[in-house]
Amino acid sequence: MKYYDAIAIGTGSVMSVVNGFIQFNPDAKVAVIDKDRPGGICLTKGCIPSKILVYPAELISDIEKAKELGVHVEVRGVDFRKIMERMRKIVDEDVEEIEKALKEHPNIDYYRDVATFTAPYELKVGNERIKAEKIFIGSGSKPLIPNIKGLSQVGFITSDTLLELEEMPESLAIIGGGYIAVEYGNFFARLGCDVKIIEMFPRILYNEEPELSWAVQEELGRIAEIYTSYKVIEVKKENGLKKVVAVDSEGNKKEIESEEVLVAAGRAPNSDILKPENGGIKTDSRGWIVVNEYLETSMPGVYALGDAIGKYMFKHAANHEARVVFENAVMGRRRMMNYDVVPHAAFTQPEIASVGLKEAEAIERYGKDNVLIGYEKYETTGKGLAMNAKGFVKVIVSRAGKILGAHIAGKYASVMIQEIVNLMVAKASVSVMLEAMHIHPALSEAVVWAFGNLMEVEEYHRMLAEFGV
């Protein structure tokens, strides 16, 4: 048995806890364990490689729309292999730097192996058994593979394995309609792949505000086939192609043929490998690690963050959770994790971004009479007109002036929403937004104008009806 001052499982956001722990305990010895390449899911399999890939799709979209502005250009070809190689090169360089730092750090023993709890505060790593009174779990997640007849036998790719593709499939069926499905669906379709998306819910991006889902579905539907309210029940192989069989709620069957199948049905925990229950660590019915408001597990001194707890599976949320874990586990404070203001974005066309409550949630919590909706189109701004930009800003506010949520679809949505995020964190009212000068002409004027254009819920929906939404 080897004893450590602390053990960290994962090499993503949890590493900021490790670095802080060592900074405040210069003589400490820490075990860092990761069965995968170092850097965490975001760097190696998630947000970084995916955004490197989807950006060329954005360029293609911009080029195709340039003729609307009098600029006649065309896409003469797409080098799929070069796009993929560039992505892998950028990721590999970062991974190599992280791996080198881990191996050379005098305070760290780096284990590139599977970790499994064997007892409270004890882990088996390869042939080693290690123990510590402080353990930081950032064990990540993996693609959820639904139990579909024939799927395993026929074969499929996931958001992990598609990063290894050398050639683009001619056709692709995507099971699922969430963030991964729409980003990669957009990527492959813009590059010329015949893409078909099968979603069991009535619309893609079902967890988003409906207006955002519709905006993405309308644009993505121009270049890909989208089948909503269809549940996949079987995958089989016929005549050299893979056939996805799906049914709707009335039993109507649809069969979709493709060269390859991408499973994008969500994420699953790694608890089957980690076996936290052996360490006295409670998990929920799906296997996500249960933590309290201080991100401490059922075992004192053992903390968990990021995808491992299954709450908000975004890198920025994990980074924030890591700060809370550091303060509580290392500094001895009692800081509660606050999830009231967690923004997120999907990088498709149009780009979308959200923060806070959706309209239905706000009405349920505050009552319809106490909720106001603000709305502004991109094209009402001077910059939006110049860009011929299609998009909108929707804000949700209490009658007392509290900012409850915001939802943006359009170019730079992930940037546009940030000033709203900052105001919500500062608990600033609508008046602060209206008082601040906004550069003219800039797209950000759509944000302030949305707050200056508040209306009753019924009036908002009458307006949408007039717009044909």
N, C-alpha and C positions, 0 to 999 in steps of 0.2 A: 504494500500500500504506500502510495506517495501522497504526502500532505502538502496542500497549497494554502496560501492566504485567501485566494479566491479562484473560482473557476468560471469561465465564460464559455457558453455554448453558442457558436455562431461568430461570424466575423463581419457582420453588417453594422447597424447602428449601435449594437451592444459594445462595440470597440471604444466608443467615446466614454462609456462607463469604465472600461478597463484602463484607458489612458488616464482618466481622472483618479482612479483608485491608486495607480502607481505614482502619480504626481503627489498625492497626499501620503503615500506610504512608500517612500523611495527604496526601502529594503524588501518590499513585498515580492513574492513569487506567485505568478499567476499562470494557470493552465488555460490556454485558448484552444478550443476544439471546433473543427468544422469538417464535415465529411465531404463537402464540395470545395470548389476553388474559392480562395479567400476573397472577401469583398462584399459578400451578401447577395441576396436575390436581386436587389435593385441594379447593382453593377453587372452581375454575371448573367442574369436571365430575364430581368424585368425592365424597369423604366429606362435605363441607359441604352441597352441595345435596341429596344423597341423604338425609342425616339430617334435614334440614328437611322433606323430603317424608314420610319414614317415621314421623315423630312423630305426625302426625294419625292414621295407621293404628293406632298404639299406643293413642291415646286412644279410638278406636272400639272396639278390643278390650276396653279397660277398661270402657267404658260397657256393652258387651254382657254382660259378666260381673258387672256391678254388682247385677243382680237376685239373684244367688246370696248376696249380703250383705244383702238386704232393701231395696235401693235401686232403685226402679223409675223408670228413665229410658230414653229411647230416642233414637236418632239420627234426626232428622227430615229430614235432607238433608245432602249434601256439596257444597260449592262448589269443584269441581275447579279452575276458573279462578283463584279467589282463592288457593288453596293454591299453585298454580304461580307466580302473580304475587308472592306473599310471598317465595317462594324466590328468584326472580330479583332482586327488589329488594334483599334482604340481600346476595346475591353481588355484584350490580352496585355497590353502595356500597363494598364492600371493594376490588373491582377498581379502581374509580376512584381511591381513596386511594393504592393501590400504584402505579398508573400515574402519578399526579401526583408522587409521591415520586421515582420513577425519572427522570422528565423533568426535574425541578428539581434533582436531586443534582449538585453541581459536579464530582464525581469520576467520574460515570457517563455514558457515551454509550449511550442506550437504542435498540436496533434492534428494531422490530416487523416481523420478516421471517424468512424461511427461512435457516438456516445450513447450509452444506455445506463439508466439508473438501476442500481442493484440494491440500494438501501438508502435511507435518509442521508443526504449529504455525500453519498458515494456513487461513483460512476465507473463503469468499465469502458475503457477506450482501447480498442485493439486488444493487446495482451496485458495492458496495464490496468491497475485499479487505483483510482485517485479519489481524494477526499478534500473537502473544504467546508468551512462553516458559512461562507458567503458564496452564493452561486447566482450568476446572471444568465438567464435563458433568453437567447435570441435565435431560436432554432428554426425560424422561418416557416415556410409552407411549401406545398407542391401542387401541381395541377390536379384538380379533382377529376377522376375518371368515373363517369356514371356506369352503372351496371346495365349495359345495353347488349342485347343478344348479338353475338357474332363480332362485336367490336374488337376484342383482343385478338381473335383469330385472323381477322382481315388486316389489322394493323392501322395505325394512325400516327399523327404528329401532335405535339403540344406546343405551347409557347416556349418551352424549354428546347425541344428537339428541332423546331423549325429554324433555330439559329444556326444549325449545322448544315442547312441545305446548300448545295452547290448549284443546283439547277432549279428554276422555278417550275412548279407543276403547271400543266396547261389548264387544268380545272381543279377547283378546290371547294369542297363542301365543309361549312363551318357549323359545328354543333354548339349552339349558345349564341346569345345576343348581348353580352355585357361588354365591358371596356376592352378586353383582349380581343373579342370577336370583331368589334367595329373598327378598332385600330388596325388590326392585321387584315381584316376584310377590305378596308379601304386601301391599305398598302398593296396587297396582291392585285386587286381589281384595277387600280390606277396603273400598275405596271403591265397590265395586259392579260392577267389570269382571269379565267371564267369563274367567278365567285358566286356561290349560293349559300346564304345564311339561313339556318333553321333555328327558330326561337320558340320556346314553349309558351311564353307570355304574349299578351296581345300586341306588344310593341317592343322593339329593341331598347336597350338601356332602360329597362323597366323601373329601376330604382331611382331614375332621374325625374325631375320635373317634366310633365308630359310635353310641354312646348319644346324642351331640349331634345327629347326623344324624336319628336316629329320632325324637327329641323334636320337632325342627322339622318333619319330614315328617308326623308325626301331626297336629300343629296346623295346618300349612299345608294339609294334605289335607282339612281340614274346609271350606275356603273356595275351594280351587282343585283342579283335576284334575292329578295328577302321574303321568307315565309314565316309569318308570325302565327301564334296559337297552334303550332304543330309540335308534337312531342315525338322524338326519335325513339323507335321501338326495336329497330334492328339495323345492322350493317352487314352487307354480304358482298361477295365478289362475283361479278358476271362479265364474261367477255373481256377480261383484262382490266375492267374498271371496278371501282368500289361503288356500291349502291346503298344509299341511306334511305331507309323506309321510315316514314313519319305519319302520324295520324292526328287529326284535329279532334275537338271535343265531341263531335258528332260521329266519329269513327271513319271519316273520309280519309282515304290513304293517298299519300304522295310519295313517289319514288324519285330520288335525285341521284344521278350518276356523276362521278367525278374521278379524276386520277388520284386525288389524295383527300384525306379527311383530317381536318383540324378540330380537336376537341378543346373547346374553350367554355367549359361549363362551370367555372369557378375554381376556388382553391380549397385545399384540404390540409389539415395539420400534419406534422411529422411525429405525432405522439406514438404512433405504432412502432416507430424506431426508437425514440427516446425513452419510452415507457416511464413517464413521470410518476405514475401510480406506485411504482416500486420505491420511489423516494418520498412517498407520503404526500405527493403534490396532486391536488384535485384537478380534474378536468371536467368539462361539460359533456353533454350527451354526444357531441360531435368530435370530441377529442381536443378542443382548444383549452389551453391552460387557464384556470380561473385565478384571477387576481382581485385584490381589494382596490380601494380608491388610491392607495399609495403604490400600486403595482407590485405588491408583495403577494406571494402565493400562500397556500395553506401551511407551508413550512416557514417559520421565522428565518429571516436571512436569505431566503431564496426569492429572487425577483424575476419577472418575465416581462417582455416587451415585444413590440413589432407584430409580425404575422402570427407568432406563436400564441398570442392571446385572442386572435381572431376578431378584433374590434374594428379598427380602421386600418386597412392594409395598404397604407401609403407610406412612402419613405419619409416624408416630412412629419407624419404622425409618429413614426418610430423614432425619429431623431428627437422629437419633443418628449416622448416617453422616456428616452434614454437620459435626458436632463433630469426628469423627475426621479428616475431610479438612482441616478448619481447623488442627488441631494439627499434622498432618503437613506440609501444603503451606505453611502460613503461619508456624507457630511453629518449624518445623524439628525436630519430635519424631518418634518412631517408635512411634506407638500403633497397635496392632492392633485391627481391628474384630472384636468378639465377638458372635456370633449365638446364644449358648447360651440366652438368655432374651429371646425376642421374643414378647410377648403380642399377641393380636388378638381381635376380636369381630365378630359379625354381628348387626345390629340388626333382628331379625325378632321374631315371637312363637313360642316363647319366645326372648328374647335369649340368645345363647350367647357364651362367651369361653373362650379356651384359652391355655396357656403351656407351654413345655417339651415333653417327650416324650409321645407317645401310649402306651397300654398295650403294643401290639405292639412298638413301638420299644424300650421299656424292657426287655421280656423278651429281645429280640434282643441288646441291648447288655449286660445284666447277668445274664441267665438267669432262668428262672421262679422258681427257689428263692430268689433274692435280691430279688424284687420283691413289694411289699405294696400293696394297694389300699384306700383309704379312701373311704367313701361316706356321704352324709347327704342326706335329703330336706329341702326347704324347710319342708314342713308339720310337721316334728317340732319346729320352733322356735316360741316363743310368737308372734313377729311373723308368721311364716309362716302360723300358724293364723288370726291376726287378719285377714290379707290374703286368706285362702283361696288362698295362692300355691302354684302347682305348679312344682316345679323340683328340682334336685339339684346337689350338689357331688361331684365325683369327683377324688381326689388319688392320685398315684402316687409311691411312696417306696421307696428302697432299704432293705434290711434293716438297714443301718448308720445309717439315719435321714436320709439325704440326700433332699431334695425334688427329684423328677425331673420332675414335670409336674402340671398341674391342668386340669380341664375342667368348666365350669359351664353349666347351662342353667336359665334362669328370669329373673325380674324382676331388673334391676340387675346382671346377670352381669358386665358390663364393669367395674363398680365393685367388686363382691365379690372379683374375682380379684386386685385390685391388691396386697393385703397379701401374697399368695403370691408375686407377682412381686418385690416388694421383698425378701422373705426369700431368694428364689432368687438375686437379684443380690448380696445380702450373704453368700451361701453359708451361711446359717443352717440349723440342723437342725430336725427336727420338734419337738424339745424347746423351742425358742424359741417356736414357735407355741403349744404347749400351756401354756407358762408365762405368756403374755401374757393379761391380763384382756380379756374381750370383753363389751361392753355387753349387758345383758339387759333386756328381750327385744329382740333385733335379728336381722335375717337373717344377719348375719355369724357368729352362733353356729353356723350350718350349716357354715361353713368350719372352725372349730376342732373341732367335733364329728366332722367327716369325718377329720381327722388323729388324733383320739382313738379312731377306730373302724377301725383298720387290720386287714386280713385277708389270708389267702393268696389267690392268684389264683383257684384253683378254688372256694374258699368264696364269693368275690365273685360268680362267675358262677352258682353255685347260688342265691345270693340274688336275682340278676336274674331267674332262671327262676321263682322263687317270685312275683316281682312281675309276671311275665308280660311281661318285656322281651325 
